[in-house]
Amino acid sequence: MAEDKFDRGTALTIFGSDRHEDLVALVLALVIALLVYLYV
């Protein structure tokens, strides 16, 4: 019996892979944290 590919539960993404999506989220979080640090 063939294994089914893991389903993330949502197709609402603009990225082709989870790794790319996670990297972009990390960069955005760091940019936001830096802006908060500089302006507060």
mmCIF file of the N, C-alpha and C atoms, coordinates in Angstrom:
data_MODEL
# 
_entry.id   MODEL 
# 
loop_
_atom_site.group_PDB 
_atom_site.id 
_atom_site.type_symbol 
_atom_site.label_atom_id 
_atom_site.label_alt_id 
_atom_site.label_comp_id 
_atom_site.label_asym_id 
_atom_site.label_entity_id 
_atom_site.label_seq_id 
_atom_site.pdbx_PDB_ins_code 
_atom_site.Cartn_x 
_atom_site.Cartn_y 
_atom_site.Cartn_z 
_atom_site.occupancy 
_atom_site.B_iso_or_equiv 
_atom_site.pdbx_formal_charge 
_atom_site.auth_seq_id 
_atom_site.auth_comp_id 
_atom_site.auth_asym_id 
_atom_site.auth_atom_id 
_atom_site.pdbx_PDB_model_num 
ATOM 1   N N  . MET A 1 1  ? 0.848  -1.190 0.000  1.00 0.00 ? 1  MET A N  1 
ATOM 2   C CA . MET A 1 1  ? 0.000  0.000  0.000  1.00 0.00 ? 1  MET A CA 1 
ATOM 3   C C  . MET A 1 1  ? 0.885  1.243  0.000  1.00 0.00 ? 1  MET A C  1 
ATOM 4   N N  . ALA A 1 2  ? 0.570  2.181  -0.865 1.00 0.00 ? 2  ALA A N  1 
ATOM 5   C CA . ALA A 1 2  ? 1.392  3.386  -0.996 1.00 0.00 ? 2  ALA A CA 1 
ATOM 6   C C  . ALA A 1 2  ? 1.081  4.378  0.115  1.00 0.00 ? 2  ALA A C  1 
ATOM 7   N N  . GLU A 1 3  ? 2.137  5.023  0.583  1.00 0.00 ? 3  GLU A N  1 
ATOM 8   C CA . GLU A 1 3  ? 1.972  6.054  1.617  1.00 0.00 ? 3  GLU A CA 1 
ATOM 9   C C  . GLU A 1 3  ? 1.438  7.333  0.976  1.00 0.00 ? 3  GLU A C  1 
ATOM 10  N N  . ASP A 1 4  ? 0.461  7.962  1.623  1.00 0.00 ? 4  ASP A N  1 
ATOM 11  C CA . ASP A 1 4  ? -0.047 9.237  1.129  1.00 0.00 ? 4  ASP A CA 1 
ATOM 12  C C  . ASP A 1 4  ? 0.860  10.363 1.595  1.00 0.00 ? 4  ASP A C  1 
ATOM 13  N N  . LYS A 1 5  ? 0.978  11.390 0.753  1.00 0.00 ? 5  LYS A N  1 
ATOM 14  C CA . LYS A 1 5  ? 1.778  12.551 1.133  1.00 0.00 ? 5  LYS A CA 1 
ATOM 15  C C  . LYS A 1 5  ? 1.095  13.285 2.282  1.00 0.00 ? 5  LYS A C  1 
ATOM 16  N N  . PHE A 1 6  ? 1.901  13.802 3.213  1.00 0.00 ? 6  PHE A N  1 
ATOM 17  C CA . PHE A 1 6  ? 1.354  14.519 4.361  1.00 0.00 ? 6  PHE A CA 1 
ATOM 18  C C  . PHE A 1 6  ? 0.592  15.754 3.906  1.00 0.00 ? 6  PHE A C  1 
ATOM 19  N N  . ASP A 1 7  ? -0.597 15.942 4.436  1.00 0.00 ? 7  ASP A N  1 
ATOM 20  C CA . ASP A 1 7  ? -1.432 17.094 4.102  1.00 0.00 ? 7  ASP A CA 1 
ATOM 21  C C  . ASP A 1 7  ? -1.305 18.139 5.194  1.00 0.00 ? 7  ASP A C  1 
ATOM 22  N N  . ARG A 1 8  ? -0.898 19.345 4.817  1.00 0.00 ? 8  ARG A N  1 
ATOM 23  C CA . ARG A 1 8  ? -0.731 20.423 5.795  1.00 0.00 ? 8  ARG A CA 1 
ATOM 24  C C  . ARG A 1 8  ? -2.067 20.928 6.327  1.00 0.00 ? 8  ARG A C  1 
ATOM 25  N N  . GLY A 1 9  ? -3.127 20.657 5.615  1.00 0.00 ? 9  GLY A N  1 
ATOM 26  C CA . GLY A 1 9  ? -4.433 21.093 6.075  1.00 0.00 ? 9  GLY A CA 1 
ATOM 27  C C  . GLY A 1 9  ? -4.893 22.379 5.422  1.00 0.00 ? 9  GLY A C  1 
ATOM 28  N N  . THR A 1 10 ? -4.019 23.044 4.690  1.00 0.00 ? 10 THR A N  1 
ATOM 29  C CA . THR A 1 10 ? -4.412 24.274 4.010  1.00 0.00 ? 10 THR A CA 1 
ATOM 30  C C  . THR A 1 10 ? -3.591 24.450 2.748  1.00 0.00 ? 10 THR A C  1 
ATOM 31  N N  . ALA A 1 11 ? -4.213 25.052 1.752  1.00 0.00 ? 11 ALA A N  1 
ATOM 32  C CA . ALA A 1 11 ? -3.511 25.360 0.508  1.00 0.00 ? 11 ALA A CA 1 
ATOM 33  C C  . ALA A 1 11 ? -3.379 26.868 0.343  1.00 0.00 ? 11 ALA A C  1 
ATOM 34  N N  . LEU A 1 12 ? -3.652 27.610 1.413  1.00 0.00 ? 12 LEU A N  1 
ATOM 35  C CA . LEU A 1 12 ? -3.613 29.069 1.347  1.00 0.00 ? 12 LEU A CA 1 
ATOM 36  C C  . LEU A 1 12 ? -2.191 29.569 1.575  1.00 0.00 ? 12 LEU A C  1 
ATOM 37  N N  . THR A 1 13 ? -1.335 29.391 0.586  1.00 0.00 ? 13 THR A N  1 
ATOM 38  C CA . THR A 1 13 ? 0.031  29.853 0.692  1.00 0.00 ? 13 THR A CA 1 
ATOM 39  C C  . THR A 1 13 ? 0.503  30.296 -0.680 1.00 0.00 ? 13 THR A C  1 
ATOM 40  N N  . ILE A 1 14 ? 1.416  31.262 -0.695 1.00 0.00 ? 14 ILE A N  1 
ATOM 41  C CA . ILE A 1 14 ? 1.963  31.733 -1.961 1.00 0.00 ? 14 ILE A CA 1 
ATOM 42  C C  . ILE A 1 14 ? 3.339  31.133 -2.205 1.00 0.00 ? 14 ILE A C  1 
ATOM 43  N N  . PHE A 1 15 ? 3.795  30.293 -1.281 1.00 0.00 ? 15 PHE A N  1 
ATOM 44  C CA . PHE A 1 15 ? 5.121  29.711 -1.390 1.00 0.00 ? 15 PHE A CA 1 
ATOM 45  C C  . PHE A 1 15 ? 5.026  28.260 -1.842 1.00 0.00 ? 15 PHE A C  1 
ATOM 46  N N  . GLY A 1 16 ? 6.065  27.801 -2.519 1.00 0.00 ? 16 GLY A N  1 
ATOM 47  C CA . GLY A 1 16 ? 6.068  26.446 -3.021 1.00 0.00 ? 16 GLY A CA 1 
ATOM 48  C C  . GLY A 1 16 ? 6.454  25.422 -1.986 1.00 0.00 ? 16 GLY A C  1 
ATOM 49  N N  . SER A 1 17 ? 7.155  25.849 -0.935 1.00 0.00 ? 17 SER A N  1 
ATOM 50  C CA . SER A 1 17 ? 7.599  24.884 0.059  1.00 0.00 ? 17 SER A CA 1 
ATOM 51  C C  . SER A 1 17 ? 7.483  25.461 1.459  1.00 0.00 ? 17 SER A C  1 
ATOM 52  N N  . ASP A 1 18 ? 7.366  24.581 2.435  1.00 0.00 ? 18 ASP A N  1 
ATOM 53  C CA . ASP A 1 18 ? 7.287  25.018 3.828  1.00 0.00 ? 18 ASP A CA 1 
ATOM 54  C C  . ASP A 1 18 ? 8.569  25.704 4.264  1.00 0.00 ? 18 ASP A C  1 
ATOM 55  N N  . ARG A 1 19 ? 9.709  25.223 3.779  1.00 0.00 ? 19 ARG A N  1 
ATOM 56  C CA . ARG A 1 19 ? 11.000 25.794 4.182  1.00 0.00 ? 19 ARG A CA 1 
ATOM 57  C C  . ARG A 1 19 ? 11.107 27.254 3.747  1.00 0.00 ? 19 ARG A C  1 
ATOM 58  N N  . HIS A 1 20 ? 10.679 27.546 2.515  1.00 0.00 ? 20 HIS A N  1 
ATOM 59  C CA . HIS A 1 20 ? 10.726 28.922 2.018  1.00 0.00 ? 20 HIS A CA 1 
ATOM 60  C C  . HIS A 1 20 ? 9.775  29.816 2.809  1.00 0.00 ? 20 HIS A C  1 
ATOM 61  N N  . GLU A 1 21 ? 8.593  29.306 3.095  1.00 0.00 ? 21 GLU A N  1 
ATOM 62  C CA . GLU A 1 21 ? 7.609  30.056 3.872  1.00 0.00 ? 21 GLU A CA 1 
ATOM 63  C C  . GLU A 1 21 ? 8.137  30.365 5.276  1.00 0.00 ? 21 GLU A C  1 
ATOM 64  N N  . ASP A 1 22 ? 8.756  29.378 5.914  1.00 0.00 ? 22 ASP A N  1 
ATOM 65  C CA . ASP A 1 22 ? 9.312  29.579 7.255  1.00 0.00 ? 22 ASP A CA 1 
ATOM 66  C C  . ASP A 1 22 ? 10.454 30.592 7.239  1.00 0.00 ? 22 ASP A C  1 
ATOM 67  N N  . LEU A 1 23 ? 11.290 30.546 6.213  1.00 0.00 ? 23 LEU A N  1 
ATOM 68  C CA . LEU A 1 23 ? 12.406 31.487 6.111  1.00 0.00 ? 23 LEU A CA 1 
ATOM 69  C C  . LEU A 1 23 ? 11.904 32.913 5.947  1.00 0.00 ? 23 LEU A C  1 
ATOM 70  N N  . VAL A 1 24 ? 10.912 33.117 5.099  1.00 0.00 ? 24 VAL A N  1 
ATOM 71  C CA . VAL A 1 24 ? 10.354 34.458 4.902  1.00 0.00 ? 24 VAL A CA 1 
ATOM 72  C C  . VAL A 1 24 ? 9.695  34.949 6.191  1.00 0.00 ? 24 VAL A C  1 
ATOM 73  N N  . ALA A 1 25 ? 8.989  34.084 6.895  1.00 0.00 ? 25 ALA A N  1 
ATOM 74  C CA . ALA A 1 25 ? 8.366  34.473 8.162  1.00 0.00 ? 25 ALA A CA 1 
ATOM 75  C C  . ALA A 1 25 ? 9.417  34.860 9.193  1.00 0.00 ? 25 ALA A C  1 
ATOM 76  N N  . LEU A 1 26 ? 10.527 34.131 9.247  1.00 0.00 ? 26 LEU A N  1 
ATOM 77  C CA . LEU A 1 26 ? 11.604 34.452 10.177 1.00 0.00 ? 26 LEU A CA 1 
ATOM 78  C C  . LEU A 1 26 ? 12.217 35.809 9.856  1.00 0.00 ? 26 LEU A C  1 
ATOM 79  N N  . VAL A 1 27 ? 12.475 36.075 8.594  1.00 0.00 ? 27 VAL A N  1 
ATOM 80  C CA . VAL A 1 27 ? 13.060 37.355 8.194  1.00 0.00 ? 27 VAL A CA 1 
ATOM 81  C C  . VAL A 1 27 ? 12.102 38.501 8.526  1.00 0.00 ? 27 VAL A C  1 
ATOM 82  N N  . LEU A 1 28 ? 10.827 38.331 8.240  1.00 0.00 ? 28 LEU A N  1 
ATOM 83  C CA . LEU A 1 28 ? 9.857  39.382 8.553  1.00 0.00 ? 28 LEU A CA 1 
ATOM 84  C C  . LEU A 1 28 ? 9.770  39.624 10.056 1.00 0.00 ? 28 LEU A C  1 
ATOM 85  N N  . ALA A 1 29 ? 9.809  38.574 10.846 1.00 0.00 ? 29 ALA A N  1 
ATOM 86  C CA . ALA A 1 29 ? 9.767  38.729 12.299 1.00 0.00 ? 29 ALA A CA 1 
ATOM 87  C C  . ALA A 1 29 ? 10.999 39.485 12.799 1.00 0.00 ? 29 ALA A C  1 
ATOM 88  N N  . LEU A 1 30 ? 12.166 39.190 12.245 1.00 0.00 ? 30 LEU A N  1 
ATOM 89  C CA . LEU A 1 30 ? 13.380 39.894 12.654 1.00 0.00 ? 30 LEU A CA 1 
ATOM 90  C C  . LEU A 1 30 ? 13.335 41.371 12.255 1.00 0.00 ? 30 LEU A C  1 
ATOM 91  N N  . VAL A 1 31 ? 12.816 41.661 11.079 1.00 0.00 ? 31 VAL A N  1 
ATOM 92  C CA . VAL A 1 31 ? 12.689 43.053 10.636 1.00 0.00 ? 31 VAL A CA 1 
ATOM 93  C C  . VAL A 1 31 ? 11.731 43.821 11.539 1.00 0.00 ? 31 VAL A C  1 
ATOM 94  N N  . ILE A 1 32 ? 10.595 43.221 11.870 1.00 0.00 ? 32 ILE A N  1 
ATOM 95  C CA . ILE A 1 32 ? 9.628  43.874 12.755 1.00 0.00 ? 32 ILE A CA 1 
ATOM 96  C C  . ILE A 1 32 ? 10.232 44.098 14.130 1.00 0.00 ? 32 ILE A C  1 
ATOM 97  N N  . ALA A 1 33 ? 10.942 43.100 14.658 1.00 0.00 ? 33 ALA A N  1 
ATOM 98  C CA . ALA A 1 33 ? 11.578 43.249 15.966 1.00 0.00 ? 33 ALA A CA 1 
ATOM 99  C C  . ALA A 1 33 ? 12.621 44.368 15.937 1.00 0.00 ? 33 ALA A C  1 
ATOM 100 N N  . LEU A 1 34 ? 13.384 44.464 14.867 1.00 0.00 ? 34 LEU A N  1 
ATOM 101 C CA . LEU A 1 34 ? 14.384 45.519 14.745 1.00 0.00 ? 34 LEU A CA 1 
ATOM 102 C C  . LEU A 1 34 ? 13.728 46.896 14.686 1.00 0.00 ? 34 LEU A C  1 
ATOM 103 N N  . LEU A 1 35 ? 12.646 47.019 13.929 1.00 0.00 ? 35 LEU A N  1 
ATOM 104 C CA . LEU A 1 35 ? 11.933 48.302 13.839 1.00 0.00 ? 35 LEU A CA 1 
ATOM 105 C C  . LEU A 1 35 ? 11.356 48.708 15.204 1.00 0.00 ? 35 LEU A C  1 
ATOM 106 N N  . VAL A 1 36 ? 10.801 47.762 15.919 1.00 0.00 ? 36 VAL A N  1 
ATOM 107 C CA . VAL A 1 36 ? 10.267 48.057 17.257 1.00 0.00 ? 36 VAL A CA 1 
ATOM 108 C C  . VAL A 1 36 ? 11.388 48.497 18.178 1.00 0.00 ? 36 VAL A C  1 
ATOM 109 N N  . TYR A 1 37 ? 12.529 47.821 18.116 1.00 0.00 ? 37 TYR A N  1 
ATOM 110 C CA . TYR A 1 37 ? 13.671 48.169 18.953 1.00 0.00 ? 37 TYR A CA 1 
ATOM 111 C C  . TYR A 1 37 ? 14.188 49.578 18.639 1.00 0.00 ? 37 TYR A C  1 
ATOM 112 N N  . LEU A 1 38 ? 14.200 49.941 17.373 1.00 0.00 ? 38 LEU A N  1 
ATOM 113 C CA . LEU A 1 38 ? 14.755 51.237 16.989 1.00 0.00 ? 38 LEU A CA 1 
ATOM 114 C C  . LEU A 1 38 ? 13.808 52.413 17.262 1.00 0.00 ? 38 LEU A C  1 
ATOM 115 N N  . TYR A 1 39 ? 12.513 52.187 17.153 1.00 0.00 ? 39 TYR A N  1 
ATOM 116 C CA . TYR A 1 39 ? 11.573 53.299 17.244 1.00 0.00 ? 39 TYR A CA 1 
ATOM 117 C C  . TYR A 1 39 ? 10.800 53.382 18.543 1.00 0.00 ? 39 TYR A C  1 
ATOM 118 N N  . VAL A 1 40 ? 11.032 52.477 19.471 1.00 0.00 ? 40 VAL A N  1 
ATOM 119 C CA . VAL A 1 40 ? 10.307 52.528 20.750 1.00 0.00 ? 40 VAL A CA 1 
ATOM 120 C C  . VAL A 1 40 ? 11.281 52.866 21.861 1.00 0.00 ? 40 VAL A C  1 
# 
